[in-house]
Amino acid sequence: MKALAAQPKLVEQVHKAILSEIAEAKLKAGERIIQEQIAQALGVSRQPVQQALVLLKNQGALIEAPGRGLQVAPLNLDVIRRMYEVRAVIEGLVFRKAAENFPERAKKQAEKLLAAGRQAINTSSLRELISVDIAFHSLFYELADNPLICQTMASHWVTTQRVMGSVLLTPDKPRDIWDEHEAMFEFVANGEAEKAEQMARLHIVQAAEFMLERFSDQAARRPANQP
């Protein structure tokens, strides 16, 4: 972690920094969270760290540690499965509405994100891959022109980032993901709403299948005393 400059949204910055460490498995499941160490690493006081940790606990990324304090929560396969069942339906709606509402805006705005995603693959930056992936989907949430979508999906992003962190560590997966993103974008840009919806659903379903298989394999290899 590198020191953060003082800004009005300091708690948000601290939250993002800690979540990135968890998503990149630099803070692993079961690892105890030490407020003083985080504050020192980020160059901030303990207060914004404490507030960020409360948010992460409420979002399910942290749990109470034995004795006292907090530790990184293990990912729950059932939660992930159910989350992606919901997300597949919502993402289908998102890309359908974006194709119906703003295909021209998609052309202007999404191409830069597609290029950024390819660049992140080339530089092997896990943090940037996750950031650009979120930015890509968030753009289409906006283009869907339904504020309830953004509000609904916000509750999933913490778990989603953790799952992506594990999946994107696989060498051949990021390029597949961005090939799918490009296909989704092209359907939207061409105003092909039904195809955009189908591709978006398939994208999420396939991602979920891959991730659940990966986590199941990891759980099978994990010693019984590890979370």
C-alpha positions in Angstrom: 0.0 0.0 0.0 1.2 3.5 -0.7 0.4 6.7 1.3 -2.8 8.6 0.4 -3.1 12.3 0.1 -5.6 14.0 2.3 -8.9 14.4 0.4 -12.6 14.9 1.4 -13.5 11.3 0.5 -10.7 9.8 2.6 -12.8 7.1 4.1 -13.9 6.0 0.6 -10.2 6.0 -0.5 -9.2 3.9 2.5 -12.2 1.5 1.9 -11.1 1.1 -1.8 -7.4 0.5 -0.8 -8.3 -2.2 1.8 -10.8 -3.9 -0.6 -8.1 -3.9 -3.3 -5.7 -5.7 -0.9 -8.4 -8.3 -0.2 -9.4 -8.7 -3.8 -5.7 -9.2 -4.8 -5.3 -11.8 -2.0 -2.7 -9.6 -0.3 -5.0 -9.8 2.7 -6.2 -13.4 2.7 -9.3 -15.1 4.2 -8.8 -15.5 7.9 -6.1 -12.9 8.1 -6.5 -10.5 11.1 -6.9 -6.8 10.3 -4.6 -4.5 12.3 -5.9 -0.9 12.2 -2.6 0.7 13.2 -0.6 -1.1 10.4 -3.2 -0.1 7.8 -3.2 3.5 9.0 0.6 3.6 8.9 0.8 2.1 5.5 -1.7 4.5 4.0 -0.4 7.5 5.8 -3.7 8.3 7.5 -5.1 8.5 11.0 -6.9 5.5 12.6 -10.3 7.2 12.3 -10.9 6.8 8.5 -9.5 3.3 8.8 -11.9 2.4 11.5 -14.9 3.8 9.5 -13.8 2.0 6.4 -13.5 -1.3 8.3 -17.0 -0.9 9.6 -18.2 -0.5 6.0 -16.3 -3.6 4.9 -17.8 -5.6 7.8 -21.3 -4.5 6.9 -20.6 -5.5 3.3 -19.5 -8.9 4.3 -15.8 -8.6 3.5 -14.8 -8.7 7.2 -16.0 -10.7 10.2 -15.3 -10.7 13.9 -12.0 -12.3 14.8 -11.6 -14.8 17.7 -11.1 -12.8 20.8 -11.3 -9.3 19.4 -10.9 -7.3 16.2 -11.7 -8.2 12.6 -10.4 -10.7 10.0 -11.0 -11.2 6.3 -14.1 -13.2 5.7 -13.9 -16.4 3.6 -15.9 -16.3 0.4 -19.1 -18.3 0.5 -19.9 -20.4 -2.5 -23.7 -20.4 -1.9 -23.6 -16.6 -1.7 -21.6 -16.3 -4.9 -23.9 -18.7 -6.7 -27.0 -16.8 -5.7 -25.4 -13.4 -6.4 -24.6 -14.4 -9.9 -28.0 -15.8 -10.6 -29.4 -12.4 -9.8 -26.7 -10.6 -11.6 -27.2 -12.5 -14.9 -30.8 -11.3 -15.0 -29.9 -7.7 -14.2 -27.0 -7.5 -16.6 -29.2 -8.8 -19.4 -31.7 -6.1 -18.7 -28.8 -3.5 -18.5 -27.4 -4.3 -21.9 -30.9 -4.5 -23.5 -31.9 -1.1 -22.2 -28.5 0.4 -23.1 -29.0 -0.9 -26.7 -32.5 0.6 -26.8 -31.6 3.9 -25.2 -28.1 5.0 -26.0 -26.2 3.0 -28.7 -24.4 6.2 -29.8 -23.2 7.1 -26.4 -21.9 3.5 -26.0 -19.8 3.9 -29.1 -18.2 7.1 -27.8 -17.6 6.0 -24.2 -17.0 2.2 -24.2 -14.2 2.0 -26.8 -11.8 3.7 -24.4 -12.6 1.2 -21.7 -12.1 -1.7 -24.0 -8.7 -0.4 -24.9 -7.9 0.1 -21.2 -8.9 -3.4 -20.5 -6.6 -4.8 -23.2 -3.8 -2.6 -21.9 -4.3 -3.9 -18.3 -3.9 -7.4 -19.7 -0.7 -6.5 -21.4 0.7 -4.9 -18.2 -0.6 -7.8 -16.0 -2.0 -5.3 -13.5 -4.6 -7.2 -11.5 -5.8 -4.0 -9.7 -6.2 -2.2 -13.0 -8.0 -5.2 -14.6 -10.6 -5.2 -11.7 -10.9 -1.4 -11.9 -11.5 -1.3 -15.6 -13.9 -4.2 -15.5 -16.0 -2.4 -12.9 -15.9 0.8 -15.0 -17.0 -1.1 -18.1 -20.1 -2.6 -16.4 -20.8 0.6 -14.5 -20.9 2.6 -17.7 -23.7 0.3 -19.1 -25.6 0.6 -15.8 -25.7 4.3 -16.5 -26.7 3.8 -20.1 -29.6 1.6 -19.0 -31.1 4.8 -17.6 -32.6 3.2 -14.5 -31.2 4.4 -11.2 -32.5 1.3 -9.4 -30.0 -0.8 -11.3 -27.0 1.1 -9.9 -28.4 1.0 -6.4 -29.1 -2.8 -6.6 -25.7 -3.7 -8.1 -23.8 -1.6 -5.6 -24.6 -4.2 -2.9 -22.8 -6.9 -5.0 -19.6 -5.1 -5.9 -17.6 -5.9 -2.8 -18.1 -9.7 -3.3 -17.7 -9.4 -7.0 -14.3 -7.7 -6.7 -13.1 -10.4 -4.5 -14.3 -13.1 -6.9 -12.7 -11.3 -9.9 -9.4 -11.0 -8.1 -9.2 -14.8 -7.9 -10.5 -15.4 -11.4 -8.2 -12.8 -13.1 -5.2 -14.5 -11.6 -5.7 -17.2 -14.2 -3.4 -16.4 -17.1 -5.9 -17.1 -20.0 -9.1 -15.8 -18.5 -8.7 -12.0 -18.7 -8.5 -12.0 -22.5 -11.6 -14.2 -22.8 -13.5 -11.7 -20.6 -12.5 -8.8 -22.7 -13.5 -10.6 -25.9 -16.9 -11.1 -24.4 -17.0 -7.4 -23.3 -16.3 -6.4 -26.9 -19.1 -8.6 -28.2 -21.5 -7.1 -25.7 -20.4 -3.6 -26.6 -20.9 -4.2 -30.4 -24.5 -5.5 -29.9 -25.3 -2.4 -27.9 -23.6 0.0 -30.3 -25.5 -1.6 -33.2 -28.8 -1.3 -31.3 -29.3 -5.1 -31.2 -31.1 -5.2 -27.9 -32.1 -8.8 -27.8 -28.6 -10.0 -28.8 -27.0 -7.7 -26.2 -29.2 -9.1 -23.5 -28.4 -12.7 -24.5 -24.7 -12.1 -24.6 -24.7 -10.3 -21.3 -26.5 -13.1 -19.6 -24.2 -15.7 -21.2 -21.2 -13.6 -20.0 -22.3 -13.7 -16.4 -23.4 -17.3 -16.4 -20.1 -18.5 -17.9 -18.1 -16.4 -15.5 -20.1 -17.8 -12.6 -19.5 -21.4 -13.8 -15.8 -20.8 -14.1 -15.5 -19.1 -10.7 -17.6 -21.6 -8.8 -15.5 -24.5 -10.3 -12.3 -22.7 -9.3 -13.5 -22.0 -5.8 -14.7 -25.6 -5.4 -11.3 -26.9 -6.4 -9.6 -24.5 -4.0 -11.8 -25.6 -1.2 -11.1 -29.3 -1.9 -7.4 -28.7 -1.7 -7.5 -26.5 1.4 -6.5 -28.0 4.8 -9.5 -28.6 7.1 -8.2 -26.1 9.7 -8.1 -23.2 7.2 -11.1 -20.9 6.5 
